[in-house]
Amino acid sequence: MYRQIEDEQPWYKYGWLWFVIALPSVTVVAGIITIIIAVKYGDTTVVDDYYKQGLAINQTLHKQQQAQTLGLAMQLNFDLSQKQLIATISANDLSRLILPAQLYLKCYHSTFANQDQTIVLNKINVQRYQATLPNLVSGRWHLHLSHDNWKITASIHIPQQQKITLR
């Protein structure tokens, strides 16, 4: 009744077999690529010591309130062509404010943690500081300038903005 047909082709010549093998193979390759991307370009915005940083928020808020009480502000002029940073500090009463010979400006890139830098500002007169500007990649930067009991912050978009006031 039924005739059995002898198939003379070898197994590798069947198209449907390759289609069935290809689906899981593509999924495995895509999974490996996803793992490589996740490891190489991990989320650097997540920190390991989040609990300690959470506790430090109150200290940061106190420093920012102290800066606001003093009326503290600093105008930063980024001269990208000359690689210079000029900072002019102002306050309600500069005579009450004891400024050190050096201030440290911490620059945090919005997306690339490996680009974060600290710029050392050297005092050149009563209210002016100067620094050699390192290479800052394009993008949004968060700037933090702090001393023992005050902190001022701002955000800047390099290279579009080259002048900003930290408050």
C-alpha positions as CSV (number, residue, x, y, z in Angstrom):
1,M,0.0,0.0,0.0
2,Y,2.5,2.6,1.1
3,R,5.7,2.7,-0.7
4,Q,8.7,3.7,1.1
5,I,10.9,6.1,-0.8
6,E,14.6,5.7,-0.4
7,D,16.3,9.0,0.0
8,E,19.6,9.2,-1.8
9,Q,20.7,12.7,-0.6
10,P,23.1,13.1,2.3
11,W,21.8,14.8,5.5
12,Y,23.6,18.1,4.9
13,K,21.8,18.8,1.7
14,Y,18.4,19.3,3.4
15,G,17.5,23.1,3.7
16,W,15.0,22.6,6.6
17,L,17.6,20.9,8.7
18,W,19.9,23.9,8.3
19,F,17.1,26.3,9.2
20,V,16.3,24.3,12.4
21,I,20.0,24.4,13.3
22,A,20.4,28.1,12.5
23,L,17.7,29.4,14.9
24,P,19.3,28.2,18.1
25,S,22.8,29.0,16.8
26,V,21.9,32.6,16.1
27,T,20.4,32.9,19.6
28,V,23.6,31.6,21.2
29,V,25.8,34.0,19.2
30,A,23.5,36.9,20.1
31,G,23.7,35.9,23.8
32,I,27.5,35.8,23.7
33,I,27.7,39.2,22.0
34,T,25.3,40.6,24.6
35,I,27.5,39.3,27.5
36,I,30.6,40.8,25.8
37,I,28.9,44.2,25.5
38,A,27.6,44.1,29.1
39,V,31.1,43.3,30.5
40,K,33.0,45.7,28.3
41,Y,30.6,48.7,28.7
42,G,29.1,48.1,32.1
43,D,26.9,50.6,33.9
44,T,29.5,52.8,35.7
45,T,26.8,55.0,37.4
46,V,26.1,52.3,40.0
47,V,28.5,52.4,42.9
48,D,29.6,49.6,45.3
49,D,29.4,51.7,48.5
50,Y,25.9,53.1,48.0
51,Y,25.2,52.9,51.7
52,K,28.2,55.1,52.7
53,Q,27.3,57.6,49.9
54,G,23.8,57.7,51.2
55,L,25.0,58.6,54.6
56,A,27.3,61.3,53.2
57,I,24.4,63.1,51.6
58,N,23.6,64.9,54.8
59,Q,27.2,66.2,55.0
60,T,27.0,67.3,51.4
61,L,23.7,69.2,52.0
62,H,25.3,70.9,55.1
63,K,28.3,72.0,53.0
64,Q,26.0,73.4,50.3
65,Q,23.9,75.3,52.9
66,Q,27.1,76.7,54.3
67,A,28.2,77.9,50.9
68,Q,24.7,79.5,50.4
69,T,25.0,81.3,53.7
70,L,28.4,82.7,52.8
71,G,27.0,83.8,49.4
72,L,29.8,81.8,47.8
73,A,30.1,81.6,44.0
74,M,32.9,80.9,41.5
75,Q,32.9,81.9,37.9
76,L,34.9,79.5,35.7
77,N,36.3,80.5,32.3
78,F,37.3,77.5,30.2
79,D,39.8,78.6,27.5
80,L,40.0,75.3,25.5
81,S,42.4,76.7,22.9
82,Q,44.9,77.9,25.5
83,K,44.2,74.9,27.8
84,Q,43.7,77.3,30.7
85,L,41.0,77.5,33.4
86,I,40.6,80.8,35.2
87,A,38.4,80.9,38.3
88,T,37.1,84.0,40.1
89,I,35.6,83.4,43.6
90,S,33.1,85.8,45.2
91,A,31.3,85.8,48.5
92,N,29.2,88.1,50.7
93,D,32.2,88.8,52.8
94,L,35.5,87.6,51.4
95,S,37.4,88.8,54.5
96,R,35.5,86.1,56.6
97,L,36.5,83.4,54.1
98,I,39.9,81.8,54.4
99,L,40.8,80.5,51.0
100,P,43.6,77.9,50.6
101,A,46.5,78.1,48.2
102,Q,44.9,75.3,46.1
103,L,41.4,74.2,45.5
104,Y,40.3,71.0,43.8
105,L,37.7,71.0,41.2
106,K,36.2,67.6,40.6
107,C,34.8,67.0,37.1
108,Y,32.5,64.1,36.6
109,H,31.4,63.1,33.1
110,S,27.7,62.3,32.8
111,T,28.2,58.9,31.0
112,F,31.9,57.9,31.1
113,A,33.2,57.4,34.6
114,N,36.7,56.7,33.2
115,Q,36.8,60.3,32.1
116,D,36.3,61.8,35.6
117,Q,39.1,64.1,36.6
118,T,40.3,66.4,39.4
119,I,41.7,69.8,38.4
120,V,44.1,71.6,40.8
121,L,43.4,75.3,41.0
122,N,46.3,77.4,42.2
123,K,45.7,80.8,43.8
124,I,47.1,83.7,41.9
125,N,45.6,86.5,43.9
126,V,43.0,87.2,46.6
127,Q,40.0,85.8,44.7
128,R,41.5,84.3,41.5
129,Y,42.7,80.8,40.8
130,Q,44.3,79.3,37.7
131,A,44.8,75.8,36.4
132,T,46.1,74.0,33.3
133,L,43.1,72.5,31.7
134,P,43.3,68.7,30.9
135,N,41.6,67.2,27.9
136,L,37.9,67.1,28.5
137,V,35.8,65.0,26.1
138,S,32.7,66.5,24.7
139,G,29.5,66.1,26.7
140,R,27.9,67.1,30.0
141,W,30.1,67.5,33.0
142,H,29.2,67.9,36.7
143,L,31.6,70.2,38.5
144,H,32.1,70.0,42.3
145,L,34.3,72.5,44.1
146,S,34.6,72.0,47.9
147,H,36.7,72.9,50.8
148,D,36.6,72.0,54.5
149,N,33.1,73.3,55.3
150,W,31.5,74.4,52.0
151,K,30.7,73.0,48.5
152,I,29.5,74.5,45.3
153,T,28.4,72.7,42.2
154,A,27.2,73.2,38.6
155,S,26.9,71.4,35.3
156,I,28.5,72.4,32.0
157,H,28.3,71.2,28.5
158,I,31.7,71.1,26.9
159,P,32.6,72.5,24.3
160,Q,29.3,74.5,23.8
161,Q,29.7,76.3,27.1
162,Q,33.0,77.8,28.2
163,K,31.9,80.0,31.0
164,I,29.9,79.0,34.1
165,T,29.2,80.1,37.6
166,L,29.2,77.6,40.4
167,R,26.8,78.4,43.3
